Amino acid sequence: MGFAVNGRGTPSAMLTATWSQLGWTIVKAFLLYLTALLLLRVAERRTLADLAPFDIVAMVAIGAVIGRTATAAGTGYLVGAAALVTLVAAHRLVARLRMARGATMRRLFERPPVVLVRDGDPKADEIRRCELTMADLCSALRRRGVTDLAAVRLAVFEPEGGLSVVRAGEPVGDLIEGVVTETGRPRRERQARR
């Protein structure tokens, strides 16, 4: 009693390949890697260290295209290359829209920063709204060398998911002042302004 797996005859056929298939898979994977590397090298550098959600989407999609195109017998290199070019172009378009249209477009693609701790007092509603737990917040603070909540003047949850900490006694400079002004109000008051 025989059965077919993807039209290749036996289950063991799924574990093997011809030298020709292996060779073309290697060539496609290598060419796709070089194409992605070239496209990402030519594309403008958009991030300093952390990734925004649309950066992560682009990275995952590029990885999926490379992986699937390299191993799919019926998909040629040019199909994968066209998909890579499209993904990088879409990523650049979103990055430019965020810059060109100001706050309106930025809000469409990413969330605003949120104050999670003010003067040692954790803001439970804001922590919950960011879908974090107090344990998540404490862990992030410990990784930044904070051992006591009273030592935190401000903890800001950034749009890309990072946590910025201003310690007690440190001045609030211009880089954080706008965040405090915008997110320091009660949520209802912020929504009424929009």
N, C-alpha and C positions, 0 to 999 in steps of 0.2 A: 504494500500500500504506500504509494508515493504521494507527495504533496508539493506544491510549488510555493516558494517564498519569493515574492516580488518577481515572479516569472523566471527565476534563476534555477529552478529545479529542486535543490535540497537545502536544508538548513545550513549545512556546512559551506555551501556556496556563499552564504552571507558573510562568512569569516575569511574568505579568500578573495583574491583578485588576480587578474592576469598582469604580467609585467607591463603591458601597454597601459592598462588602467592605472596602475601604480605610478608609472612615469608621467602620464597626463595629470594625475592628481597633484604630484609634486610640482610640476611645471606651473599649473594653474595657481596653486597655493603660493608659490614663490612670486609669480607675477602679480597676484592680487595684493600680497604683502608690500611689494615695491610700489605698486600703484597707490595704495592707501598711504604709505609713508610719504611718497611724493606729494600727494594731495594735501596731507596734513602739514607738511613742511612748507608748501606754497601758501596755504591758508594762513591768515593772520593769527598771531597768538592772541587768545582771548581771555585766558585765565591766569591769575597769578599763582594760585596753589590749589584752591578748592574748586570743585565743579558745580555749576548751576544745573538744575534739572535738564535743561535742553542740551547741555554738554554730555550728560550721562546718556541720554536717549541716543544722541549721535554716536557715541562710543559703542554702545551695545548693538545698534543697528549695523555699524561698520563691521564689528566682529561677526555678527550673524551672516552678513553677506559674504565675507571672506570664508568663513567656515562652510557654509552651505554650497557656495559656488565651487570651492576647491574640491569638495567630495562628491558633488552631484555629477554623475556620468553624463547626463543629458544637458548640462548647463555649461556653455562655453565661457572663456575668459572675458570676451567683450561684453557679455551680458552682466557679469559681475563688475567689470570696470565701469559700465554705464550706471549701474546702481550706486557704486561708490562715488562717482562724480556727482550724481543727483543728491546723495546724502550730504556730501560736503557743501555743495551749493545751497541746499536748504538750511544747513547749520549757519552758514555765513549770512544768509538772508535774515534769519531770525536774530542773529547777533546785531546786524545793522539796524533792523527795525527797533530793537530795544534801545539803541543809541539815538536814532534819528527822531523818534517820537516821544522821547522823554518818559515821564512817570506813567503815563497811560499804558503804553506798550509794555513797559517793564512789569507793571502789575499783572498784565495778561500772561506773562511767561514765568514770573516768579513772585513769591510772597514777600511782603515787606519785613524788615527786621522787627523783632518783638522783644521787649524788655521782660525777662523772666525773673530777675531778682533786682530789687531796689533797696539800697541801704540795709542789706542783710535779710530782707523780707521776701521770701519766694512768693511770686504771684500765681497762686494755684489755678485761677481761671485761664491765665495766659499759657501756663505749662500744659494744661489739659487741651487747650485750643490748638497747640502745636503738636498734639498727640504724643506727648512725652510723659514720663512718670517722674516723680521726685527722685527715684533711684537713678534714672537716666541723667538728670540734671546734676545730682551729686557726683556721679561717676565722671562726667565731663569736667566738673570743677576740680575734682581731685587730680585729673590728668593735667590740669593747668597749675598744679601746685597749691590749690586752695584747700585748707584743712578745716576752715570754720566759716559758716555762712556770714557771720558778723564781719568777716574780712572783705566781703564783697560789697562794693558801692553799687555797681551795675553789672548784670550779666545779660548780654544781648544775644538772642538766637538769630543768626544771620540767614539771609535768603538761601544760601547754598548748604545750610545745615550745620555750619560751624558755630562755635560759641565764643564771643568776645567778652573779656572780663576786665572791668576797671575796679581795682582794689580800693578799699576804704583809705582815704587820705590822698589818693591820686586825684589830680584835677580832671574834670570832664572837658576835653578839648573839642575843637571844631569837628573832628571826625565822628564824634559820638553825640554831639549836641543836637544835631538834626534828628537823630534817631530817638533821643529822649523826648524831644519836643513832639515828634509825630506819634510815637507809641506810648508816651507817658500818660496820655489822657485815658480815661475809662473807655472801654470798647464802644459803648453806645454813643459817646460824644464823637469818637472818630468816625463812626458810621454816619452820623448826622451831617458831618462836614462833607461827605462824598456826594 
